[in-house]
Every structure is written in C-alpha cells, then in structure tokens.
Amino acid sequence: MIMMPPTLALATSIAILGGLDTYITATVLPIPVWVTFIAWASFFACGGGVLGFVKSVASNWIGVAIASLCLLAITTAPGSPTLAAISVGLGSGIMILAASAGFLGYPPAIVFGFASLVGTTQATGHGVLDAGLTHPTLVAGFSMLIGALFGIVSEILAKALTERPGAAAPAR
C-alpha cells in the first residue's frame, strides 16, 4: 500500500467512502444521505475512534429521541406556532441538560440528531405518528448509525494509507 500524508489519506478515504455512501443510499438502502454525512461529521467532531463512535451515536440518538417527543407534542395542536415554539424551546433546553451526562458531553452531536429527525420528517413526508419501517425516528436513527460506521471505516482506511507496510499501528 502507498504511504500518504495524513490529510491526503483522509481525503482519499472520505472521497472513496463518500461516493460509496451516496451510491448505497441512492440504490440499496433508501435512507437520507445527508443524515449519514451529518453523523459521519459528528463521529469526527466527537473525537473519532471507538469512543468517538459511541459518543456520537449515543448523542445523535438522544437528539433524535428528544426531537421525536417534541414533534409528538406539536402534533397535538397542528398549526400552532406557540406550541411549536414552546416544544422546541423545551427540547433545546433538554438537549443541553442531556449533554451534561458524562458519556455524551458534546451538545452539537445531540443537536445534529434533533435536526436530522426533523429534516427526515420533512424530506420523507412521514410523521412521528406513522407506523412501520418508514417511521422517521427509525429512519433518522438508523441513518445516523450508518453515518457513524462510515466515519469509523474512513478513519481506519486513512490510518492504513498512512502506515508503512509491516509497521505496527500505535495503540490508541
């Protein structure tokens, strides 16, 4: 394998896997590619590696759950900007409180999950009261997991592209 500088290795890894992610979500796995990319970025924002993976997915899923509850509240009075504002305001505060949990600790990753769920409801036309595998909470949560997996694979591939053949990788 060719040894590359770290930035080039990561760019190569992400270019290859970004194309693969886009192809897979357009053909085999009909989930929102933009959600996978948000989760992928969240993985790196949470520090990468196994711990970044766990922190990112947990934070994203907490955000998806909070958004689901907010949207459930909003459906009780559709078309009420006041209820929507109160629900989202409370949800925003809850996101910050949730981030204070030791294993989360990165509020933007929670917000990424929240925004991804809201966007998924709009993009798919499915609401939080819909049943089945197209439920936006399931779609957004699954998409965020897939994105984090692309993150960890891109990190592993980038590391492989920077190592000398036969060199042992340093422990993390």
C-alpha positions in Angstrom: 0.0 0.0 0.0 1.2 3.5 -0.7 2.1 5.6 2.3 0.4 9.0 2.2 0.5 12.2 4.3 -2.4 12.1 6.9 -4.5 14.8 5.2 -4.3 13.2 1.8 -5.0 9.8 3.3 -8.2 11.1 5.0 -9.2 13.0 1.9 -8.8 9.8 -0.2 -10.6 7.7 2.3 -13.5 10.1 2.6 -13.7 10.6 -1.2 -14.0 6.9 -1.8 -16.4 6.2 1.0 -18.4 9.4 0.4 -19.1 8.1 -3.1 -19.9 4.7 -1.8 -22.3 6.1 0.8 -24.1 8.2 -1.9 -24.4 5.2 -4.2 -25.7 2.9 -1.4 -28.3 5.4 -0.2 -29.5 6.0 -3.7 -29.8 2.4 -4.6 -29.7 -0.3 -1.9 -30.5 1.5 1.3 -33.1 4.2 0.8 -32.1 6.5 3.7 -31.2 10.2 3.6 -27.6 10.6 2.5 -27.4 14.0 4.2 -28.2 12.4 7.6 -25.4 9.9 7.1 -23.0 12.7 6.3 -24.1 14.7 9.4 -23.5 11.6 11.5 -20.2 11.0 9.8 -19.1 14.5 10.7 -20.4 14.0 14.2 -18.2 11.0 14.6 -15.1 13.1 13.9 -16.4 16.0 16.0 -16.8 13.6 18.9 -13.1 12.7 18.6 -13.1 9.6 16.3 -12.1 6.1 17.3 -14.3 3.7 19.3 -15.1 6.3 22.0 -16.0 8.9 19.4 -18.2 6.4 17.7 -20.1 5.6 20.9 -20.3 9.2 22.0 -21.5 10.3 18.6 -24.2 7.6 18.1 -25.5 8.0 21.7 -25.6 11.8 21.3 -27.2 11.6 17.9 -29.8 9.1 19.1 -30.6 11.2 22.2 -31.2 14.2 19.8 -33.5 12.0 17.6 -35.4 10.9 20.7 -35.9 14.5 22.0 -37.0 15.7 18.6 -39.5 12.8 18.4 -41.0 13.9 21.7 -41.1 17.5 20.6 -42.8 16.5 17.3 -45.3 14.3 19.2 -46.2 17.3 21.4 -46.6 19.5 18.3 -49.0 17.1 16.6 -51.4 17.6 19.5 -52.1 21.1 18.1 -51.1 21.2 14.5 -50.6 24.7 13.1 -49.9 26.3 16.4 -46.6 28.3 16.3 -46.9 28.9 20.0 -47.0 25.2 20.9 -44.2 24.5 18.4 -42.0 27.3 19.9 -42.6 26.0 23.4 -41.9 22.4 22.4 -38.7 23.2 20.6 -37.6 25.6 23.3 -38.1 22.9 26.0 -36.4 20.4 23.7 -33.4 22.7 23.2 -33.0 23.0 27.0 -33.3 19.3 27.4 -30.6 18.7 24.8 -28.2 20.8 26.8 -29.1 19.0 30.1 -28.7 15.7 28.3 -25.2 16.8 27.1 -24.2 17.1 30.8 -24.2 13.3 31.1 -20.6 12.2 31.2 -20.7 9.9 28.2 -22.4 12.5 26.0 -20.8 15.8 26.7 -20.9 17.3 23.2 -24.1 19.3 22.7 -23.7 19.8 18.9 -23.9 16.0 18.3 -27.3 16.0 20.1 -28.5 18.9 18.0 -27.3 17.0 14.9 -29.6 14.2 15.8 -32.5 16.5 16.6 -32.2 18.4 13.3 -31.8 15.2 11.4 -35.0 13.8 12.7 -36.9 17.0 11.9 -35.4 17.1 8.5 -36.2 13.5 7.9 -39.9 14.0 8.6 -40.0 16.8 6.1 -37.9 15.0 3.5 -39.9 11.8 3.7 -43.3 13.2 4.3 -43.7 10.7 7.2 -44.7 12.0 10.6 -44.0 10.7 14.1 -47.4 9.1 14.3 -46.7 6.9 11.2 -46.1 3.3 11.8 -43.7 0.9 10.2 -40.1 0.9 9.0 -40.5 4.3 7.3 -41.1 5.9 10.7 -38.8 9.0 10.7 -37.4 8.2 14.1 -36.3 4.8 12.9 -35.0 6.2 9.6 -33.0 9.0 11.2 -31.7 6.8 14.0 -30.6 4.1 11.5 -29.1 6.7 9.1 -27.1 8.2 12.0 -25.7 4.8 12.9 -24.7 4.1 9.2 -23.0 7.6 9.1 -21.0 6.8 12.2 -20.0 3.5 10.7 -18.8 5.3 7.6 -16.8 7.6 10.0 -15.0 4.8 11.7 -14.3 3.0 8.4 -12.9 6.2 6.9 -10.7 6.7 9.9 -9.4 3.1 9.7 -8.8 3.4 5.9 -7.0 6.7 6.4 -4.7 5.2 9.0 -4.0 2.3 6.8 -3.0 4.6 4.0 -0.5 6.5 6.3 1.3 3.4 7.7 4.4 1.9 6.3 3.9 -1.7 5.2 4.7 -4.0 8.1 4.7 -1.2 10.7 2.6 -1.8 13.8 -0.1 0.8 14.4 0.3 2.7 17.8 -2.3 1.8 20.4 -5.0 4.4 20.9 
